[in-house]
């Protein structure tokens, strides 16, 4: 015989509804805490990855502009390369100077941490301006894990060409 408010099978232990709810309350709290921690971890990873992606795209944009500026700073070779048509020629030192001037005039050093022109910057074939820039990105929230930041590199090429 069961009394009022008792739940259980005949012959089995009887529990009250309030006792069953209080024993499950602790289990649900652990699940909620676990899901909140996992959500915070996912948000942190997404923020860090997004920060790296955006930093790389900004650096690539600066490298593209610098490569275009460097490709416009050419000399004209009049028949010295065995052809009768004039052709543009780029020199490594001119490319490096153009890149440094472009970065200074656009204020790129203020937008990037430890911005530097890589040694691979130059004119490998005499007609293409290759610009390689390096910088450091500091992802949000996890700065204490990577105090030096994460280095990124961007490379852009622009070809000098004469047209009629």
C-alpha positions as CSV (number, residue, x, y, z in Angstrom):
1,X,0.0,0.0,0.0
2,X,1.4,3.4,-1.0
3,X,0.7,6.6,0.8
4,X,0.1,10.0,-0.7
5,X,3.1,11.6,-2.4
6,X,5.1,8.3,-2.6
7,X,6.4,7.0,-5.9
8,X,7.7,3.5,-6.4
9,X,6.9,0.1,-7.5
10,X,5.0,-2.3,-5.3
11,X,7.5,-4.0,-3.1
12,X,10.4,-1.6,-4.1
13,X,11.8,1.4,-2.2
14,X,9.5,4.3,-2.1
15,X,10.9,7.8,-2.9
16,X,9.2,11.2,-2.9
17,X,9.0,13.4,-6.0
18,X,11.0,16.1,-4.2
19,X,13.9,13.7,-3.4
20,X,14.1,12.6,-7.1
21,X,14.3,16.2,-8.4
22,X,17.0,17.2,-5.9
23,X,19.3,14.3,-6.8
24,X,19.0,15.3,-10.6
25,X,19.6,19.0,-9.9
26,X,23.4,18.4,-9.3
27,X,23.8,16.4,-12.5
28,X,22.2,19.1,-14.6
29,X,24.4,21.8,-13.1
30,X,27.5,19.8,-14.0
31,X,26.3,19.4,-17.6
32,X,25.5,23.2,-17.8
33,X,29.0,24.1,-16.5
34,X,30.6,21.7,-19.0
35,X,28.7,23.1,-21.9
36,X,29.5,26.7,-20.9
37,X,33.2,25.8,-20.7
38,X,33.2,24.1,-24.1
39,X,31.3,27.1,-25.6
40,X,33.9,29.5,-24.1
41,X,36.7,27.4,-25.5
42,X,35.2,27.3,-29.0
43,X,34.6,31.1,-28.9
44,X,38.2,31.7,-27.9
45,X,39.5,29.5,-30.7
46,X,37.3,31.2,-33.3
47,X,38.4,34.7,-32.1
48,X,42.0,33.7,-32.3
49,X,41.7,32.1,-35.8
50,X,39.7,35.1,-37.0
51,X,42.3,37.5,-35.6
52,X,45.1,35.7,-37.5
53,X,43.0,35.6,-40.7
54,X,42.2,39.3,-40.6
55,X,45.8,40.2,-39.7
56,X,47.1,38.2,-42.7
57,X,44.6,39.7,-45.1
58,X,45.6,43.2,-43.9
59,X,49.3,42.4,-44.3
60,X,48.6,41.0,-47.8
61,X,46.8,44.1,-48.8
62,X,49.8,46.2,-47.7
63,X,52.1,43.9,-49.6
64,X,49.9,44.2,-52.7
65,X,50.0,48.0,-52.6
66,X,53.7,48.0,-52.0
67,X,54.3,45.6,-54.9
68,X,52.3,47.8,-57.2
69,X,54.2,50.9,-56.1
70,X,57.5,49.1,-56.6
71,X,56.5,47.9,-60.1
72,X,55.8,51.5,-61.1
73,X,59.4,52.5,-60.2
74,X,61.2,51.0,-63.2
75,X,63.9,52.1,-65.6
76,X,63.6,51.6,-69.3
77,X,66.1,49.3,-71.0
78,X,66.5,50.4,-74.7
79,X,67.6,47.4,-76.6
80,X,70.2,46.3,-74.1
81,X,68.6,42.9,-73.6
82,X,69.0,41.9,-77.3
83,X,65.6,43.2,-78.4
84,X,64.8,46.4,-80.3
85,X,61.8,47.2,-78.2
86,X,62.2,49.1,-75.0
87,X,61.4,47.1,-71.9
88,X,61.0,48.0,-68.2
89,X,63.7,46.9,-65.8
90,X,63.6,46.7,-62.0
91,X,66.5,46.6,-59.6
92,X,66.4,45.0,-56.1
93,X,67.5,48.3,-54.4
94,X,64.8,50.3,-56.2
95,X,62.1,47.8,-55.2
96,X,63.2,47.9,-51.6
97,X,63.3,51.7,-51.5
98,X,59.8,51.9,-53.1
99,X,58.4,49.4,-50.6
100,X,59.9,51.3,-47.7
101,X,58.5,54.6,-49.0
102,X,55.1,53.1,-49.6
103,X,54.9,51.6,-46.1
104,X,56.0,54.9,-44.6
105,X,53.5,57.0,-46.6
106,X,50.6,54.8,-45.8
107,X,51.4,54.5,-42.1
108,X,51.6,50.7,-42.2
109,X,54.0,50.5,-39.3
110,X,51.3,51.9,-37.0
111,X,48.8,49.2,-38.1
112,X,51.1,46.2,-37.6
113,X,53.2,45.0,-34.7
114,X,56.9,44.5,-35.7
115,X,56.3,45.1,-39.4
116,X,59.5,44.3,-41.5
117,X,60.5,44.0,-45.1
118,X,61.8,40.5,-45.6
119,X,65.2,39.8,-47.4
120,X,63.3,38.0,-50.2
121,X,61.9,41.4,-51.4
122,X,63.4,42.4,-54.7
123,X,63.2,41.9,-58.4
124,X,64.0,38.2,-59.1
125,X,63.7,38.4,-62.9
126,X,64.2,42.1,-63.4
127,X,60.6,42.7,-64.4
128,X,58.6,41.5,-61.4
129,X,58.6,43.3,-58.1
130,X,58.4,40.7,-55.3
131,X,57.4,42.1,-51.9
132,X,57.6,39.9,-48.7
133,X,56.4,41.5,-45.5
134,X,56.4,40.0,-42.0
135,X,54.5,41.1,-38.9
136,X,53.2,39.7,-35.6
137,X,49.6,39.2,-34.7
138,X,48.5,39.1,-31.1
139,X,45.2,37.1,-30.8
140,X,42.7,38.3,-28.2
141,X,42.1,36.5,-24.9
142,X,45.0,34.1,-25.2
143,X,47.8,36.7,-25.1
144,X,49.2,35.0,-22.0
145,X,49.7,31.8,-23.9
146,X,51.6,33.4,-26.8
147,X,53.2,36.6,-25.3
148,X,55.5,37.1,-28.3
149,X,52.6,36.9,-30.7
150,X,52.2,34.8,-33.8
151,X,54.4,35.7,-36.8
152,X,52.7,36.1,-40.2
153,X,54.1,36.6,-43.7
154,X,52.6,37.9,-46.8
155,X,54.0,37.9,-50.3
156,X,52.8,39.8,-53.4
157,X,54.2,40.1,-56.9
158,X,53.6,42.9,-59.5
159,X,55.0,42.9,-63.0
160,X,56.2,46.0,-64.7
161,X,55.0,46.2,-68.3
162,X,55.1,48.8,-71.0
163,X,52.0,49.2,-73.2
164,X,51.2,51.4,-76.1
